[in-house]
Amino acid sequence: MAVGYVLINVKPGSELEVYDAIKALDMVEDATLLFGDYDLLVKMTADSMSSIAAAVVENIRSISGVIDTKTLAGAEL
């Protein structure tokens, strides 16, 4: 099981709409609104990291209001 964390910047004023759209995605385990350098932190799980990367590109980045994303891969030790 792959785990990815996505840090997201959104257009000011669209935080709740983006949050609601992201929470509805299948791979999303959790989403948290943030204060600071990023607006949202999203935890995603899938069979592979490539599936998470594809979901970020195809689903998250296409949400109206999303400006930028940064995806971090969870380490398996």
mmCIF file of the N, C-alpha and C atoms, coordinates in Angstrom:
data_MODEL
# 
_entry.id   MODEL 
# 
loop_
_atom_site.group_PDB 
_atom_site.id 
_atom_site.type_symbol 
_atom_site.label_atom_id 
_atom_site.label_alt_id 
_atom_site.label_comp_id 
_atom_site.label_asym_id 
_atom_site.label_entity_id 
_atom_site.label_seq_id 
_atom_site.pdbx_PDB_ins_code 
_atom_site.Cartn_x 
_atom_site.Cartn_y 
_atom_site.Cartn_z 
_atom_site.occupancy 
_atom_site.B_iso_or_equiv 
_atom_site.pdbx_formal_charge 
_atom_site.auth_seq_id 
_atom_site.auth_comp_id 
_atom_site.auth_asym_id 
_atom_site.auth_atom_id 
_atom_site.pdbx_PDB_model_num 
ATOM 1   N N  . MET A 1 1  ? 0.850   -1.180 0.000   1.00 0.00 ? 1  MET A N  1 
ATOM 2   C CA . MET A 1 1  ? 0.000   0.000  0.000   1.00 0.00 ? 1  MET A CA 1 
ATOM 3   C C  . MET A 1 1  ? 0.888   1.233  0.000   1.00 0.00 ? 1  MET A C  1 
ATOM 4   N N  . ALA A 1 2  ? 0.628   2.149  -0.918  1.00 0.00 ? 2  ALA A N  1 
ATOM 5   C CA . ALA A 1 2  ? 1.363   3.402  -1.005  1.00 0.00 ? 2  ALA A CA 1 
ATOM 6   C C  . ALA A 1 2  ? 0.586   4.501  -0.291  1.00 0.00 ? 2  ALA A C  1 
ATOM 7   N N  . VAL A 1 3  ? 1.339   5.397  0.360   1.00 0.00 ? 3  VAL A N  1 
ATOM 8   C CA . VAL A 1 3  ? 0.742   6.542  1.043   1.00 0.00 ? 3  VAL A CA 1 
ATOM 9   C C  . VAL A 1 3  ? 1.418   7.800  0.517   1.00 0.00 ? 3  VAL A C  1 
ATOM 10  N N  . GLY A 1 4  ? 0.594   8.780  0.170   1.00 0.00 ? 4  GLY A N  1 
ATOM 11  C CA . GLY A 1 4  ? 1.121   10.056 -0.290  1.00 0.00 ? 4  GLY A CA 1 
ATOM 12  C C  . GLY A 1 4  ? 0.444   11.192 0.449   1.00 0.00 ? 4  GLY A C  1 
ATOM 13  N N  . TYR A 1 5  ? 1.197   12.228 0.688   1.00 0.00 ? 5  TYR A N  1 
ATOM 14  C CA . TYR A 1 5  ? 0.667   13.434 1.326   1.00 0.00 ? 5  TYR A CA 1 
ATOM 15  C C  . TYR A 1 5  ? 0.783   14.568 0.307   1.00 0.00 ? 5  TYR A C  1 
ATOM 16  N N  . VAL A 1 6  ? -0.309  15.272 0.099   1.00 0.00 ? 6  VAL A N  1 
ATOM 17  C CA . VAL A 1 6  ? -0.328  16.331 -0.896  1.00 0.00 ? 6  VAL A CA 1 
ATOM 18  C C  . VAL A 1 6  ? -0.561  17.665 -0.193  1.00 0.00 ? 6  VAL A C  1 
ATOM 19  N N  . LEU A 1 7  ? 0.382   18.581 -0.390  1.00 0.00 ? 7  LEU A N  1 
ATOM 20  C CA . LEU A 1 7  ? 0.260   19.943 0.113   1.00 0.00 ? 7  LEU A CA 1 
ATOM 21  C C  . LEU A 1 7  ? -0.305  20.793 -1.014  1.00 0.00 ? 7  LEU A C  1 
ATOM 22  N N  . ILE A 1 8  ? -1.346  21.558 -0.717  1.00 0.00 ? 8  ILE A N  1 
ATOM 23  C CA . ILE A 1 8  ? -2.071  22.262 -1.775  1.00 0.00 ? 8  ILE A CA 1 
ATOM 24  C C  . ILE A 1 8  ? -2.224  23.737 -1.432  1.00 0.00 ? 8  ILE A C  1 
ATOM 25  N N  . ASN A 1 9  ? -1.977  24.581 -2.423  1.00 0.00 ? 9  ASN A N  1 
ATOM 26  C CA . ASN A 1 9  ? -2.286  26.006 -2.344  1.00 0.00 ? 9  ASN A CA 1 
ATOM 27  C C  . ASN A 1 9  ? -3.512  26.262 -3.203  1.00 0.00 ? 9  ASN A C  1 
ATOM 28  N N  . VAL A 1 10 ? -4.429  27.069 -2.685  1.00 0.00 ? 10 VAL A N  1 
ATOM 29  C CA . VAL A 1 10 ? -5.652  27.365 -3.418  1.00 0.00 ? 10 VAL A CA 1 
ATOM 30  C C  . VAL A 1 10 ? -5.860  28.872 -3.537  1.00 0.00 ? 10 VAL A C  1 
ATOM 31  N N  . LYS A 1 11 ? -6.721  29.242 -4.465  1.00 0.00 ? 11 LYS A N  1 
ATOM 32  C CA . LYS A 1 11 ? -7.090  30.642 -4.654  1.00 0.00 ? 11 LYS A CA 1 
ATOM 33  C C  . LYS A 1 11 ? -7.787  31.133 -3.391  1.00 0.00 ? 11 LYS A C  1 
ATOM 34  N N  . PRO A 1 12 ? -7.405  32.304 -2.868  1.00 0.00 ? 12 PRO A N  1 
ATOM 35  C CA . PRO A 1 12 ? -8.055  32.827 -1.663  1.00 0.00 ? 12 PRO A CA 1 
ATOM 36  C C  . PRO A 1 12 ? -9.578  32.876 -1.813  1.00 0.00 ? 12 PRO A C  1 
ATOM 37  N N  . GLY A 1 13 ? -10.255 32.372 -0.797  1.00 0.00 ? 13 GLY A N  1 
ATOM 38  C CA . GLY A 1 13 ? -11.705 32.345 -0.790  1.00 0.00 ? 13 GLY A CA 1 
ATOM 39  C C  . GLY A 1 13 ? -12.305 31.048 -1.293  1.00 0.00 ? 13 GLY A C  1 
ATOM 40  N N  . SER A 1 14 ? -11.472 30.157 -1.871  1.00 0.00 ? 14 SER A N  1 
ATOM 41  C CA . SER A 1 14 ? -12.003 28.899 -2.404  1.00 0.00 ? 14 SER A CA 1 
ATOM 42  C C  . SER A 1 14 ? -11.632 27.689 -1.543  1.00 0.00 ? 14 SER A C  1 
ATOM 43  N N  . GLU A 1 15 ? -11.129 27.931 -0.347  1.00 0.00 ? 15 GLU A N  1 
ATOM 44  C CA . GLU A 1 15 ? -10.644 26.843 0.509   1.00 0.00 ? 15 GLU A CA 1 
ATOM 45  C C  . GLU A 1 15 ? -11.719 25.789 0.785   1.00 0.00 ? 15 GLU A C  1 
ATOM 46  N N  . LEU A 1 16 ? -12.906 26.200 1.179   1.00 0.00 ? 16 LEU A N  1 
ATOM 47  C CA . LEU A 1 16 ? -13.949 25.231 1.534   1.00 0.00 ? 16 LEU A CA 1 
ATOM 48  C C  . LEU A 1 16 ? -14.452 24.451 0.337   1.00 0.00 ? 16 LEU A C  1 
ATOM 49  N N  . GLU A 1 17 ? -14.586 25.108 -0.808  1.00 0.00 ? 17 GLU A N  1 
ATOM 50  C CA . GLU A 1 17 ? -15.043 24.411 -2.014  1.00 0.00 ? 17 GLU A CA 1 
ATOM 51  C C  . GLU A 1 17 ? -14.024 23.365 -2.454  1.00 0.00 ? 17 GLU A C  1 
ATOM 52  N N  . VAL A 1 18 ? -12.754 23.724 -2.422  1.00 0.00 ? 18 VAL A N  1 
ATOM 53  C CA . VAL A 1 18 ? -11.701 22.781 -2.792  1.00 0.00 ? 18 VAL A CA 1 
ATOM 54  C C  . VAL A 1 18 ? -11.648 21.639 -1.780  1.00 0.00 ? 18 VAL A C  1 
ATOM 55  N N  . TYR A 1 19 ? -11.727 21.954 -0.508  1.00 0.00 ? 19 TYR A N  1 
ATOM 56  C CA . TYR A 1 19 ? -11.721 20.941 0.553   1.00 0.00 ? 19 TYR A CA 1 
ATOM 57  C C  . TYR A 1 19 ? -12.845 19.928 0.324   1.00 0.00 ? 19 TYR A C  1 
ATOM 58  N N  . ASP A 1 20 ? -14.061 20.410 0.076   1.00 0.00 ? 20 ASP A N  1 
ATOM 59  C CA . ASP A 1 20 ? -15.200 19.510 -0.138  1.00 0.00 ? 20 ASP A CA 1 
ATOM 60  C C  . ASP A 1 20 ? -15.001 18.635 -1.366  1.00 0.00 ? 20 ASP A C  1 
ATOM 61  N N  . ALA A 1 21 ? -14.472 19.198 -2.444  1.00 0.00 ? 21 ALA A N  1 
ATOM 62  C CA . ALA A 1 21 ? -14.237 18.426 -3.667  1.00 0.00 ? 21 ALA A CA 1 
ATOM 63  C C  . ALA A 1 21 ? -13.181 17.347 -3.445  1.00 0.00 ? 21 ALA A C  1 
ATOM 64  N N  . ILE A 1 22 ? -12.143 17.682 -2.695  1.00 0.00 ? 22 ILE A N  1 
ATOM 65  C CA . ILE A 1 22 ? -11.069 16.720 -2.438  1.00 0.00 ? 22 ILE A CA 1 
ATOM 66  C C  . ILE A 1 22 ? -11.542 15.603 -1.517  1.00 0.00 ? 22 ILE A C  1 
ATOM 67  N N  . LYS A 1 23 ? -12.313 15.937 -0.495  1.00 0.00 ? 23 LYS A N  1 
ATOM 68  C CA . LYS A 1 23 ? -12.817 14.908 0.435   1.00 0.00 ? 23 LYS A CA 1 
ATOM 69  C C  . LYS A 1 23 ? -13.668 13.859 -0.286  1.00 0.00 ? 23 LYS A C  1 
ATOM 70  N N  . ALA A 1 24 ? -14.271 14.216 -1.411  1.00 0.00 ? 24 ALA A N  1 
ATOM 71  C CA . ALA A 1 24 ? -15.132 13.300 -2.152  1.00 0.00 ? 24 ALA A CA 1 
ATOM 72  C C  . ALA A 1 24 ? -14.351 12.310 -3.023  1.00 0.00 ? 24 ALA A C  1 
ATOM 73  N N  . LEU A 1 25 ? -13.047 12.500 -3.188  1.00 0.00 ? 25 LEU A N  1 
ATOM 74  C CA . LEU A 1 25 ? -12.246 11.614 -4.030  1.00 0.00 ? 25 LEU A CA 1 
ATOM 75  C C  . LEU A 1 25 ? -11.991 10.278 -3.331  1.00 0.00 ? 25 LEU A C  1 
ATOM 76  N N  . ASP A 1 26 ? -11.988 9.194  -4.110  1.00 0.00 ? 26 ASP A N  1 
ATOM 77  C CA . ASP A 1 26 ? -11.875 7.836  -3.563  1.00 0.00 ? 26 ASP A CA 1 
ATOM 78  C C  . ASP A 1 26 ? -10.597 7.568  -2.779  1.00 0.00 ? 26 ASP A C  1 
ATOM 79  N N  . MET A 1 27 ? -9.459  7.997  -3.263  1.00 0.00 ? 27 MET A N  1 
ATOM 80  C CA . MET A 1 27 ? -8.182  7.681  -2.619  1.00 0.00 ? 27 MET A CA 1 
ATOM 81  C C  . MET A 1 27 ? -7.890  8.529  -1.389  1.00 0.00 ? 27 MET A C  1 
ATOM 82  N N  . VAL A 1 28 ? -8.697  9.535  -1.123  1.00 0.00 ? 28 VAL A N  1 
ATOM 83  C CA . VAL A 1 28 ? -8.423  10.453 -0.018  1.00 0.00 ? 28 VAL A CA 1 
ATOM 84  C C  . VAL A 1 28 ? -8.831  9.828  1.306   1.00 0.00 ? 28 VAL A C  1 
ATOM 85  N N  . GLU A 1 29 ? -7.845  9.657  2.176   1.00 0.00 ? 29 GLU A N  1 
ATOM 86  C CA . GLU A 1 29 ? -8.076  9.130  3.526   1.00 0.00 ? 29 GLU A CA 1 
ATOM 87  C C  . GLU A 1 29 ? -8.455  10.246 4.489   1.00 0.00 ? 29 GLU A C  1 
ATOM 88  N N  . ASP A 1 30 ? -7.813  11.409 4.316   1.00 0.00 ? 30 ASP A N  1 
ATOM 89  C CA . ASP A 1 30 ? -8.040  12.525 5.227   1.00 0.00 ? 30 ASP A CA 1 
ATOM 90  C C  . ASP A 1 30 ? -7.630  13.817 4.537   1.00 0.00 ? 30 ASP A C  1 
ATOM 91  N N  . ALA A 1 31 ? -8.266  14.902 4.911   1.00 0.00 ? 31 ALA A N  1 
ATOM 92  C CA . ALA A 1 31 ? -7.902  16.227 4.409   1.00 0.00 ? 31 ALA A CA 1 
ATOM 93  C C  . ALA A 1 31 ? -8.045  17.212 5.554   1.00 0.00 ? 31 ALA A C  1 
ATOM 94  N N  . THR A 1 32 ? -7.089  18.128 5.648   1.00 0.00 ? 32 THR A N  1 
ATOM 95  C CA . THR A 1 32 ? -7.073  19.107 6.734   1.00 0.00 ? 32 THR A CA 1 
ATOM 96  C C  . THR A 1 32 ? -6.794  20.493 6.166   1.00 0.00 ? 32 THR A C  1 
ATOM 97  N N  . LEU A 1 33 ? -7.621  21.457 6.543   1.00 0.00 ? 33 LEU A N  1 
ATOM 98  C CA . LEU A 1 33 ? -7.359  22.848 6.197   1.00 0.00 ? 33 LEU A CA 1 
ATOM 99  C C  . LEU A 1 33 ? -6.229  23.352 7.092   1.00 0.00 ? 33 LEU A C  1 
ATOM 100 N N  . LEU A 1 34 ? -5.324  24.138 6.527   1.00 0.00 ? 34 LEU A N  1 
ATOM 101 C CA . LEU A 1 34 ? -4.141  24.603 7.252   1.00 0.00 ? 34 LEU A CA 1 
ATOM 102 C C  . LEU A 1 34 ? -4.047  26.126 7.267   1.00 0.00 ? 34 LEU A C  1 
ATOM 103 N N  . PHE A 1 35 ? -3.280  26.635 8.220   1.00 0.00 ? 35 PHE A N  1 
ATOM 104 C CA . PHE A 1 35 ? -2.817  28.015 8.222   1.00 0.00 ? 35 PHE A CA 1 
ATOM 105 C C  . PHE A 1 35 ? -1.324  27.944 7.967   1.00 0.00 ? 35 PHE A C  1 
ATOM 106 N N  . GLY A 1 36 ? -0.791  28.823 7.156   1.00 0.00 ? 36 GLY A N  1 
ATOM 107 C CA . GLY A 1 36 ? 0.649   28.813 6.908   1.00 0.00 ? 36 GLY A CA 1 
ATOM 108 C C  . GLY A 1 36 ? 0.956   28.821 5.428   1.00 0.00 ? 36 GLY A C  1 
ATOM 109 N N  . ASP A 1 37 ? 2.047   28.163 5.054   1.00 0.00 ? 37 ASP A N  1 
ATOM 110 C CA . ASP A 1 37 ? 2.522   28.172 3.673   1.00 0.00 ? 37 ASP A CA 1 
ATOM 111 C C  . ASP A 1 37 ? 1.597   27.433 2.716   1.00 0.00 ? 37 ASP A C  1 
ATOM 112 N N  . TYR A 1 38 ? 0.843   26.452 3.212   1.00 0.00 ? 38 TYR A N  1 
ATOM 113 C CA . TYR A 1 38 ? -0.083  25.681 2.389   1.00 0.00 ? 38 TYR A CA 1 
ATOM 114 C C  . TYR A 1 38 ? -1.485  25.797 2.972   1.00 0.00 ? 38 TYR A C  1 
ATOM 115 N N  . ASP A 1 39 ? -2.475  25.593 2.113   1.00 0.00 ? 39 ASP A N  1 
ATOM 116 C CA . ASP A 1 39 ? -3.867  25.729 2.535   1.00 0.00 ? 39 ASP A CA 1 
ATOM 117 C C  . ASP A 1 39 ? -4.518  24.407 2.918   1.00 0.00 ? 39 ASP A C  1 
ATOM 118 N N  . LEU A 1 40 ? -4.073  23.310 2.317   1.00 0.00 ? 40 LEU A N  1 
ATOM 119 C CA . LEU A 1 40 ? -4.633  21.988 2.594   1.00 0.00 ? 40 LEU A CA 1 
ATOM 120 C C  . LEU A 1 40 ? -3.537  20.942 2.668   1.00 0.00 ? 40 LEU A C  1 
ATOM 121 N N  . LEU A 1 41 ? -3.752  19.950 3.520   1.00 0.00 ? 41 LEU A N  1 
ATOM 122 C CA . LEU A 1 41 ? -2.912  18.761 3.584   1.00 0.00 ? 41 LEU A CA 1 
ATOM 123 C C  . LEU A 1 41 ? -3.830  17.572 3.353   1.00 0.00 ? 41 LEU A C  1 
ATOM 124 N N  . VAL A 1 42 ? -3.495  16.753 2.362   1.00 0.00 ? 42 VAL A N  1 
ATOM 125 C CA . VAL A 1 42 ? -4.344  15.622 1.991   1.00 0.00 ? 42 VAL A CA 1 
ATOM 126 C C  . VAL A 1 42 ? -3.536  14.337 2.093   1.00 0.00 ? 42 VAL A C  1 
ATOM 127 N N  . LYS A 1 43 ? -4.098  13.336 2.768   1.00 0.00 ? 43 LYS A N  1 
ATOM 128 C CA . LYS A 1 43 ? -3.481  12.011 2.838   1.00 0.00 ? 43 LYS A CA 1 
ATOM 129 C C  . LYS A 1 43 ? -4.210  11.112 1.859   1.00 0.00 ? 43 LYS A C  1 
ATOM 130 N N  . MET A 1 44 ? -3.435  10.478 0.960   1.00 0.00 ? 44 MET A N  1 
ATOM 131 C CA . MET A 1 44 ? -4.008  9.581  -0.035  1.00 0.00 ? 44 MET A CA 1 
ATOM 132 C C  . MET A 1 44 ? -3.376  8.204  0.080   1.00 0.00 ? 44 MET A C  1 
ATOM 133 N N  . THR A 1 45 ? -4.163  7.160  -0.180  1.00 0.00 ? 45 THR A N  1 
ATOM 134 C CA . THR A 1 45 ? -3.643  5.801  -0.198  1.00 0.00 ? 45 THR A CA 1 
ATOM 135 C C  . THR A 1 45 ? -4.095  5.108  -1.480  1.00 0.00 ? 45 THR A C  1 
ATOM 136 N N  . ALA A 1 46 ? -3.217  4.227  -1.990  1.00 0.00 ? 46 ALA A N  1 
ATOM 137 C CA . ALA A 1 46 ? -3.509  3.468  -3.205  1.00 0.00 ? 46 ALA A CA 1 
ATOM 138 C C  . ALA A 1 46 ? -2.563  2.280  -3.268  1.00 0.00 ? 46 ALA A C  1 
ATOM 139 N N  . ASP A 1 47 ? -2.713  1.465  -4.306  1.00 0.00 ? 47 ASP A N  1 
ATOM 140 C CA . ASP A 1 47 ? -1.836  0.313  -4.482  1.00 0.00 ? 47 ASP A CA 1 
ATOM 141 C C  . ASP A 1 47 ? -0.414  0.717  -4.860  1.00 0.00 ? 47 ASP A C  1 
ATOM 142 N N  . SER A 1 48 ? -0.276  1.867  -5.508  1.00 0.00 ? 48 SER A N  1 
ATOM 143 C CA . SER A 1 48 ? 1.058   2.302  -5.933  1.00 0.00 ? 48 SER A CA 1 
ATOM 144 C C  . SER A 1 48 ? 1.166   3.818  -5.882  1.00 0.00 ? 48 SER A C  1 
ATOM 145 N N  . MET A 1 49 ? 2.386   4.288  -5.798  1.00 0.00 ? 49 MET A N  1 
ATOM 146 C CA . MET A 1 49 ? 2.619   5.727  -5.797  1.00 0.00 ? 49 MET A CA 1 
ATOM 147 C C  . MET A 1 49 ? 2.250   6.327  -7.151  1.00 0.00 ? 49 MET A C  1 
ATOM 148 N N  . SER A 1 50 ? 2.396   5.557  -8.216  1.00 0.00 ? 50 SER A N  1 
ATOM 149 C CA . SER A 1 50 ? 2.034   6.068  -9.536  1.00 0.00 ? 50 SER A CA 1 
ATOM 150 C C  . SER A 1 50 ? 0.530   6.323  -9.637  1.00 0.00 ? 50 SER A C  1 
ATOM 151 N N  . SER A 1 51 ? -0.278  5.528  -8.954  1.00 0.00 ? 51 SER A N  1 
ATOM 152 C CA . SER A 1 51 ? -1.726  5.761  -8.921  1.00 0.00 ? 51 SER A CA 1 
ATOM 153 C C  . SER A 1 51 ? -2.051  7.058  -8.186  1.00 0.00 ? 51 SER A C  1 
ATOM 154 N N  . ILE A 1 52 ? -1.330  7.320  -7.108  1.00 0.00 ? 52 ILE A N  1 
ATOM 155 C CA . ILE A 1 52 ? -1.523  8.565  -6.366  1.00 0.00 ? 52 ILE A CA 1 
ATOM 156 C C  . ILE A 1 52 ? -1.103  9.751  -7.226  1.00 0.00 ? 52 ILE A C  1 
ATOM 157 N N  . ALA A 1 53 ? 0.047   9.644  -7.886  1.00 0.00 ? 53 ALA A N  1 
ATOM 158 C CA . ALA A 1 53 ? 0.521   10.726 -8.747  1.00 0.00 ? 53 ALA A CA 1 
ATOM 159 C C  . ALA A 1 53 ? -0.484  11.017 -9.861  1.00 0.00 ? 53 ALA A C  1 
ATOM 160 N N  . ALA A 1 54 ? -1.030  9.970  -10.461 1.00 0.00 ? 54 ALA A N  1 
ATOM 161 C CA . ALA A 1 54 ? -2.020  10.150 -11.524 1.00 0.00 ? 54 ALA A CA 1 
ATOM 162 C C  . ALA A 1 54 ? -3.272  10.829 -10.990 1.00 0.00 ? 54 ALA A C  1 
ATOM 163 N N  . ALA A 1 55 ? -3.710  10.453 -9.795  1.00 0.00 ? 55 ALA A N  1 
ATOM 164 C CA . ALA A 1 55 ? -4.906  11.061 -9.201  1.00 0.00 ? 55 ALA A CA 1 
ATOM 165 C C  . ALA A 1 55 ? -4.670  12.539 -8.895  1.00 0.00 ? 55 ALA A C  1 
ATOM 166 N N  . VAL A 1 56 ? -3.466  12.872 -8.463  1.00 0.00 ? 56 VAL A N  1 
ATOM 167 C CA . VAL A 1 56 ? -3.155  14.283 -8.192  1.00 0.00 ? 56 VAL A CA 1 
ATOM 168 C C  . VAL A 1 56 ? -3.239  15.081 -9.492  1.00 0.00 ? 56 VAL A C  1 
ATOM 169 N N  . VAL A 1 57 ? -2.615  14.574 -10.546 1.00 0.00 ? 57 VAL A N  1 
ATOM 170 C CA . VAL A 1 57 ? -2.597  15.290 -11.820 1.00 0.00 ? 57 VAL A CA 1 
ATOM 171 C C  . VAL A 1 57 ? -3.997  15.355 -12.437 1.00 0.00 ? 57 VAL A C  1 
ATOM 172 N N  . GLU A 1 58 ? -4.703  14.235 -12.468 1.00 0.00 ? 58 GLU A N  1 
ATOM 173 C CA . GLU A 1 58 ? -5.991  14.162 -13.167 1.00 0.00 ? 58 GLU A CA 1 
ATOM 174 C C  . GLU A 1 58 ? -7.162  14.704 -12.355 1.00 0.00 ? 58 GLU A C  1 
ATOM 175 N N  . ASN A 1 59 ? -7.132  14.529 -11.033 1.00 0.00 ? 59 ASN A N  1 
ATOM 176 C CA . ASN A 1 59 ? -8.290  14.886 -10.216 1.00 0.00 ? 59 ASN A CA 1 
ATOM 177 C C  . ASN A 1 59 ? -8.094  16.147 -9.376  1.00 0.00 ? 59 ASN A C  1 
ATOM 178 N N  . ILE A 1 60 ? -7.007  16.201 -8.627  1.00 0.00 ? 60 ILE A N  1 
ATOM 179 C CA . ILE A 1 60 ? -6.821  17.334 -7.709  1.00 0.00 ? 60 ILE A CA 1 
ATOM 180 C C  . ILE A 1 60 ? -6.449  18.603 -8.465  1.00 0.00 ? 60 ILE A C  1 
ATOM 181 N N  . ARG A 1 61 ? -5.489  18.521 -9.370  1.00 0.00 ? 61 ARG A N  1 
ATOM 182 C CA . ARG A 1 61 ? -5.054  19.728 -10.081 1.00 0.00 ? 61 ARG A CA 1 
ATOM 183 C C  . ARG A 1 61 ? -6.136  20.306 -10.988 1.00 0.00 ? 61 ARG A C  1 
ATOM 184 N N  . SER A 1 62 ? -7.131  19.497 -11.333 1.00 0.00 ? 62 SER A N  1 
ATOM 185 C CA . SER A 1 62 ? -8.209  19.980 -12.205 1.00 0.00 ? 62 SER A CA 1 
ATOM 186 C C  . SER A 1 62 ? -9.341  20.656 -11.433 1.00 0.00 ? 62 SER A C  1 
ATOM 187 N N  . ILE A 1 63 ? -9.289  20.631 -10.111 1.00 0.00 ? 63 ILE A N  1 
ATOM 188 C CA . ILE A 1 63 ? -10.327 21.270 -9.296  1.00 0.00 ? 63 ILE A CA 1 
ATOM 189 C C  . ILE A 1 63 ? -10.173 22.784 -9.400  1.00 0.00 ? 63 ILE A C  1 
ATOM 190 N N  . SER A 1 64 ? -11.274 23.441 -9.677  1.00 0.00 ? 64 SER A N  1 
ATOM 191 C CA . SER A 1 64 ? -11.262 24.904 -9.775  1.00 0.00 ? 64 SER A CA 1 
ATOM 192 C C  . SER A 1 64 ? -10.826 25.505 -8.445  1.00 0.00 ? 64 SER A C  1 
ATOM 193 N N  . GLY A 1 65 ? -9.851  26.378 -8.483  1.00 0.00 ? 65 GLY A N  1 
ATOM 194 C CA . GLY A 1 65 ? -9.336  27.023 -7.277  1.00 0.00 ? 65 GLY A CA 1 
ATOM 195 C C  . GLY A 1 65 ? -7.987  26.491 -6.839  1.00 0.00 ? 65 GLY A C  1 
ATOM 196 N N  . VAL A 1 66 ? -7.596  25.312 -7.306  1.00 0.00 ? 66 VAL A N  1 
ATOM 197 C CA . VAL A 1 66 ? -6.284  24.760 -6.957  1.00 0.00 ? 66 VAL A CA 1 
ATOM 198 C C  . VAL A 1 66 ? -5.220  25.498 -7.768  1.00 0.00 ? 66 VAL A C  1 
ATOM 199 N N  . ILE A 1 67 ? -4.243  26.049 -7.065  1.00 0.00 ? 67 ILE A N  1 
ATOM 200 C CA . ILE A 1 67 ? -3.168  26.802 -7.700  1.00 0.00 ? 67 ILE A CA 1 
ATOM 201 C C  . ILE A 1 67 ? -1.917  25.939 -7.877  1.00 0.00 ? 67 ILE A C  1 
ATOM 202 N N  . ASP A 1 68 ? -1.550  25.193 -6.824  1.00 0.00 ? 68 ASP A N  1 
ATOM 203 C CA . ASP A 1 68 ? -0.295  24.456 -6.836  1.00 0.00 ? 68 ASP A CA 1 
ATOM 204 C C  . ASP A 1 68 ? -0.401  23.261 -5.907  1.00 0.00 ? 68 ASP A C  1 
ATOM 205 N N  . THR A 1 69 ? 0.326   22.189 -6.243  1.00 0.00 ? 69 THR A N  1 
ATOM 206 C CA . THR A 1 69 ? 0.380   21.017 -5.370  1.00 0.00 ? 69 THR A CA 1 
ATOM 207 C C  . THR A 1 69 ? 1.832   20.587 -5.192  1.00 0.00 ? 69 THR A C  1 
ATOM 208 N N  . LYS A 1 70 ? 2.085   19.920 -4.070  1.00 0.00 ? 70 LYS A N  1 
ATOM 209 C CA . LYS A 1 70 ? 3.392   19.307 -3.804  1.00 0.00 ? 70 LYS A CA 1 
ATOM 210 C C  . LYS A 1 70 ? 3.075   17.954 -3.176  1.00 0.00 ? 70 LYS A C  1 
ATOM 211 N N  . THR A 1 71 ? 3.503   16.874 -3.825  1.00 0.00 ? 71 THR A N  1 
ATOM 212 C CA . THR A 1 71 ? 3.206   15.527 -3.363  1.00 0.00 ? 71 THR A CA 1 
ATOM 213 C C  . THR A 1 71 ? 4.427   14.914 -2.702  1.00 0.00 ? 71 THR A C  1 
ATOM 214 N N  . LEU A 1 72 ? 4.225   14.379 -1.503  1.00 0.00 ? 72 LEU A N  1 
ATOM 215 C CA . LEU A 1 72 ? 5.284   13.730 -0.738  1.00 0.00 ? 72 LEU A CA 1 
ATOM 216 C C  . LEU A 1 72 ? 4.940   12.246 -0.633  1.00 0.00 ? 72 LEU A C  1 
ATOM 217 N N  . ALA A 1 73 ? 5.912   11.386 -0.946  1.00 0.00 ? 73 ALA A N  1 
ATOM 218 C CA . ALA A 1 73 ? 5.701   9.943  -0.879  1.00 0.00 ? 73 ALA A CA 1 
ATOM 219 C C  . ALA A 1 73 ? 6.041   9.432  0.508   1.00 0.00 ? 73 ALA A C  1 
ATOM 220 N N  . GLY A 1 74 ? 5.130   8.659  1.094   1.00 0.00 ? 74 GLY A N  1 
ATOM 221 C CA . GLY A 1 74 ? 5.401   8.019  2.377   1.00 0.00 ? 74 GLY A CA 1 
ATOM 222 C C  . GLY A 1 74 ? 6.453   6.941  2.210   1.00 0.00 ? 74 GLY A C  1 
ATOM 223 N N  . ALA A 1 75 ? 7.377   6.829  3.160   1.00 0.00 ? 75 ALA A N  1 
ATOM 224 C CA . ALA A 1 75 ? 8.462   5.850  3.096   1.00 0.00 ? 75 ALA A CA 1 
ATOM 225 C C  . ALA A 1 75 ? 8.038   4.547  3.744   1.00 0.00 ? 75 ALA A C  1 
ATOM 226 N N  . GLU A 1 76 ? 8.397   3.455  3.100   1.00 0.00 ? 76 GLU A N  1 
ATOM 227 C CA . GLU A 1 76 ? 8.188   2.136  3.681   1.00 0.00 ? 76 GLU A CA 1 
ATOM 228 C C  . GLU A 1 76 ? 9.542   1.602  4.114   1.00 0.00 ? 76 GLU A C  1 
ATOM 229 N N  . LEU A 1 77 ? 9.730   1.423  5.421   1.00 0.00 ? 77 LEU A N  1 
ATOM 230 C CA . LEU A 1 77 ? 11.015  0.951  5.936   1.00 0.00 ? 77 LEU A CA 1 
ATOM 231 C C  . LEU A 1 77 ? 10.950  -0.505 6.300   1.00 0.00 ? 77 LEU A C  1 
# 
